[in-house]
Amino acid sequence: MDAPSPPVVEKKLFFPNPRHLNQLYCGREENLQLAESRLGLTLVSREDWLALQGPEDAVGRGKAFFTLLDEARSQGLVLKSADFRRLLDQVAAGHTEAIRALFERPVVIQTGRRTIVPKTLGQKRYLEAVRAHDIVFGIGPAGTGKTYLAVAVALAELLANRIEKIILARPAVEAGEALGFLPGDLREKILPYLRPLYDAMYDMLDKEDVVRLIDRGIIEIAPLAYMRGRTLSNAFVILDEAQNATAEQMMMFLTRLGDNSRMVVTGDVTQIDLPRSRASGLVEAARILRGIPEIAFHYFDGSDVVRHPLVQKIIEAYQAHREAAPDGTSRA
């Protein structure tokens, strides 16, 4: 005799207005259909309410999921379909408490144009590390927000007058740091290597404000080689693409730290562009400095990718390929 089916229950969730509810599922019916499939229930939306129908445990997961979405929205997160799917995957996998912890103590960064909140638990822990330590290494794949979030914290600190200057540096490894042969003035020479840093700031401040701060020297964007011989005080200093810094450059950079300054070093140790004869300073620093309690190391993984969901799958496929390669093709 077949076991009886679990009783069907119904729970209605009410929201302030139809637009509020619409924002939770990004206005896409296919997102509701995906939630039905992943959570094992039926969803019916009307005006300002959402009905959840199904077995009691499935309805409970559904209620928790939409409550988390609403909490994310209330903390300033502009929900996109990728965020919807990412949170849905976590709840369906039974990680509801980890996601709830993400929103339990809000981490909110205010910049000129945006209110920025972490989208993953890994991002939240990273931001908490940046707030608590003078030097933080953010290591992980592309698309995890490690540089974007560091720039956001730097701008928030500047706007709150807690620092006097932001310094953003990158190794111009493709030009071998030998920029003299390239056409144009210094800014034109280095712009291709520093464009991602400009793009992040333009997303957070009006372009005119960014240009004004750069012209006044309050924001400085420069190749890593230009940091030599300086002491960086009252500043928030970010080294991006640090996997392409040599061991000598990394030590040089870290020892620039001055009074009332903080540093964030970001990079992806699977994307090293240095000649094979040169060791990555990021890989070496992670090995040498791990025992210093004032320095934090935060490692992102594929679950922290906040670009198109396919990016996470690409990263995971490459990682599996590297791990399976008999000769170990990764240089990390």
N, C-alpha and C positions, 0 to 999 in steps of 0.2 A: 504494500500500500504506500503510495507516495506521501511524503511529508506535507502537511498543510502549508500553504503559502502564508508568509507573515502578513498580519493585518496591514491594510493601507491606512495611513493617517494623513492629515492635511494641516499645514501651517501657513498662515498668511503673514507676510512681512509688509508693513506699511511705511511709506516714505513721504517726505514733505510735499512733493509734487511729482508729476510725470517726468519732468526733465531730470530730476535727481535720480530716479530709478533708471532712466535711460542711460545716464552716464556710467552706471555701475557695470553694465554689459556692453558699453561703447556703442549703443544703438544698433547692434548687430544681432539679428535673430539667430545666426549660425553660432554665436557664442552661447546663447541659451541652449541650443540643441547640443552643443558639445558638453555643456555642464550636465544636461540630462543623461547623456551617454556615460560620462565619467563617474557621476555620482549615483546613478541607478535610480533616478526619480523623474517625475514629470513637473515641468514648470509652466505656469500660466501667468502672463503679465497683463494687467489691465490698469490703465491710468497710473495711479500712485501706489499700487500694491502688486505683490508677487506671491502667488500661491505655490507651495511646494507639496507635492503629493507622492507618496510612496511608502516603503517600509520605514519604521521609526528611526532606525540608525541612519538610513540614507537621507531622510528629512533633516536629521540632526546635523549631518555633514553639510547639507545644503544651507541650512540656517547659519552655521558657522562660517561657511564660505562667503555668503553675501554680507554677513556682519563684518567680516574682515575687509571686504571690498569697500564697504561704507566707512570703516575706520580709516582706510588708506585715503579715501577721498576727503575725509574731514581733516586729514593732516596735510592736504595740499597736493597730493599726488593726482596728476591728470591721467586718468586711466586710459591705456591703449589696449588693443586686443592682445598684444604680446604680454602685457602685465596680467590681463585676465587669465590667459592660458597658463602663465607661469604660476600664479597663485592656485589655480585650479589643479594643476599637476601636484603641487605640494599638499593640498588638502586631500586629494584622492589617494595620495600615497601615505596618508596618516600623519602628516607633519603639521597638523593644525596648530599645536602648541608652539612650535618653533616660529611659525608665521605670526602667531599672536604676540610672541615676545618681540617681534620686529616692531610692532606698533604700540607696545605697552608703555614704553618710555620714549616719546617722540624725539627724534633728532631732526631738527628743522634748520635749514640754512637759508637765510634771507640775503639775496643779492639785489641788485638794482631792478632787474626785470623779472626775476623768478623766485618762487619759493621752492626750494629743493629738499626732497626727502629721500632717504635710501629706499631702493626698490627690492632689495634682498637682505636677508639676515647677514650675509657676508659683507655687504656694503655698510650696514649699520655698525657692525663690529669694527670695520675699517675706520669709519668716521669717529667712533669712540676712541680708537687708538690714536688717531691724529690729534684729537683734543687733549689726550692725556700724556703724550710723549713729545719730547723735543725733536726726535728723529724717528720717522716711520718709513719702512719699506713696504710698498704695495706691489706684490708680485703675482702675476697671473695673466690669463689670455686676453686678447683684444676683446673689446666690447663689455668689459666688466665695470667700466666707469671709474677706474682707479685714478686717472689723470683728471677727468672732468670734476670729480668730487673734491680732489685736492685743490683745484683752481677755485671751486666754489667756496671752500673754507677760507682760502687766502683772501678772496674778495670780501667775504663777510668780516674777516678780521680787519681788513683795511678800512672798510666803511664804518666799523665800530671804533676806529682810531686806536686799536690795540697794537698795531704795527705801523711803520712809516713807509714801507716799501714792499713790493712783490717782485721777486726775481724768478724768472722761468728760464730754464736752460735745457738744451738738448745736445747730444753729440751729433755733429754734422758728419756722420761717418761716411756717407756716400761720397763726400768731397774730401775725405781724409783729413778734415779740419783745415785743409790748405785752401782757403777761400779766395786767396789773392788773384788767382787766374780767372775767376768768374767775373762776368761783366756787371757793371752797375756799382752803386754805393753799397755800404755795409748792409743796410736793411734789405736792399734788393738781392744781395748775395745770399743772405741767410733765410729769407722769407720762405722758400720751399720747404726747408727743414723744420720751421717753427709754425707752419700754418695751422696744425691741429690745436696749438695753444691759443692762437688768435681766435679760431673758430669757437673754442670753449668760452672765451671771454665775451665775444660778440653775442653769444647765446644768453649771457647773464647780465650784461650791461648794454646800454645804448652804444652804438658804434662810435658816436661822437665823444662819449665819455671815455671809452677805451683809448681813442686817439689822443685825447687831452692828457690822460694820465701817463701815457707813454711819452708824449712830448715833454712833459714836466719831469720825467725820470722817476715817477712814482711806481710805475710798472716798467720793468726792464726785461726784455726778451733777448737772449743772446746764446750763441753756441757755448758749449761747455768749456772749450779752450779759453774763453775770455774770462773765466772765473779765477784763473791762476793769480796768486799774489794778493788777493783781496781778503778782507775780513768783513763778513756780512752780518751787521748788527741791526736790531730793530726791524727785522725782515722776515717774511715768509718765503722760503726758497724751495722751488720744485725742480727736480731733475727728472725729465721725462725720457722714455726710451733708454733707460739706464743700462739695459743689457748690452748696449753698444758702447758703453764707456769701458776703457781699459782699466786694469787694476790700478795703474798709476793715476789715471784721471779720477777714479772713484775716491781714492785716498785724498787726493788734492781737494776734491769737492767737499767731502765730509769735514775736512779740517778747516774749512772756511767759516764754520759756524761761530757766530759772535753772540754778544749779550742780547737777551730778549729776542732771540731768533728761533725759528723752527724750520725743519727740513722734511720734505716728503720726497722719497725716491721711488719712482715707478718703472716697471719694466716687465717684459715677458721673456723668460729665459729660453723659450722655444723658438724665438725669432732673432737670433744673434746674427748680425751682419758683419762682424769683425772678421779679418783674415784668420784662418785656422791656427796660425802661429801665435795669435794674441788671445790671452784669457779674458773672459768677461769679468769686469769689475763687480757687476751685480752678483754673479755666482760666487765670486770670492768673498765679497762682503757678507753674504748670507752665511757663509761658512765660518768666517773669522769673528764676526760681531755678535753672533747669536747669544752669547753668554752675558751681554751687557744689559741689565734690566731696564735702563733708561731708553733703550732702543727697541722699538717694536717691529716685528715682522708679521705682516698679514698676507696670507696666501689665498687668492681667489681661485675658483675652479669654474667648470662649465656651467654650474647651476647659477652663477652670478652674472652670466651674460645677459645684458639688457638690450641688445640689438634684436634684429629679426630672429624668431625662434630657430630658424634654420642654422644660424651662426653657431648656436650651442651644439647642434648635431654635427656640424663640420668639425668643430674643435674636438669633440669627443671621438670622432672617427680618426682624425689625425693622431690623437693621443694613443688610441688603441693600436694604430699602425706602428707608432714609434716603440711602444712597449713590446710589440710582437716581433720587431725586427731583430734578427739574430746578432747583427753587428752593432746594434744600438745607434741609430742614426741621429738621435737627438744630441745636441752639443751641451745641453744643460747638465 
